Amino acid sequence: MKRALLIIGMILSSPVSARADQCDRIVSLAPSVTEVLFELGLRDKVVGVTRFCRYPPEAQSIPAIGGFYDVSFESLLKRKPTLVVGLREHSDIRDSSRRFGIATQEVDHSTVEGIKKSMTTIADLCGISHVGAEKVEALERREQSLRESTRGVPHFKTLVAVGRTNEGASPSGVYVSGKDGFYTGVLAIIGLHNVNQEPTVAIPTLSSEGIMALAPEVIVEVVSADDPQSDEDQAALWRKFPNIPAVKNERVITLRGDYASIPGPRYIRVAEDLALSLKPGGAQ
């Protein structure tokens, strides 16, 4: 009996490697992971997602196991998963899952290359390597098409604003994506350079003076689909600073939609939207 208990304890405390047959019941810990799973055709295997997983729309019918940072491990266990897939931010949940003998997989969606690698990694785990390879090749074909179509676009210094801070009713700062964000890779596809070369966490917000010092030639503002302000309201803030090159030359681009803020396989749509906006006569 003691030997049996010892063996069980060793199993529960050891990391578990995922196998193809462990993809029968998958729990996703992030919206971007859910998008990858659906893109790979694994929708019927997904039994748990977060409450922020809105795309594809079918994901909203799958039971939620909590949010991004507040996953309910009890709810997760009720879904009886055979595989839990999350980001590096989910180390606690992965460790707990492993103690219960549940296979786990960490993926990195902080870069464009990481997103594509996650597609092949998950596809390999689930015995559909050919699907992962096909999906990545399709994305890379679209990337190449964009590179070719934007060869004449100057290599603008670009600032990506991903939110604002407020003092009362007035904006007091802007959250800016740094060199470590996945937007840097998206910009690079069409020949743009992220003007903020600091890590995102080092400078979470910039004042108007800080933005003017960076002198971006293009400003991309990523706006939540739930934001009540119109694109015109968003643009009005920037017009208060006519000396910023991007404002002076009317190169302020607003991207509204969940795909613009989720570092998943729809990153290519962000690049395509930016390419269209920067073409002569494109949507600004």
Secondary structure, DSSP 8 states (H G I E B T S, - for coil): -HHHHHHHHHHHHS-----GGGGSSEEESSHHHHHHHHHTT-GGGEEEB-TT--SSGGGGGS-B-B-SS-B-HHHHHHT--SEEEE-GGGHHHHHHHHHTT-EEEE---SSHHHHHHHHHHHHHHTT-HHHHHHHHHHHHHHHHHHHHHTTTS---EEEEEEEEEEETTEEEEEEE--TTSHHHHHHHHTT-EES--S-TTT-SEE-HHHHHHH--SEEEEEE-TT--S-HHHHHHHHTT-TTSHHHHTT-EEEEESGGGTS-STTHHHHHHHHHHHHSTT---
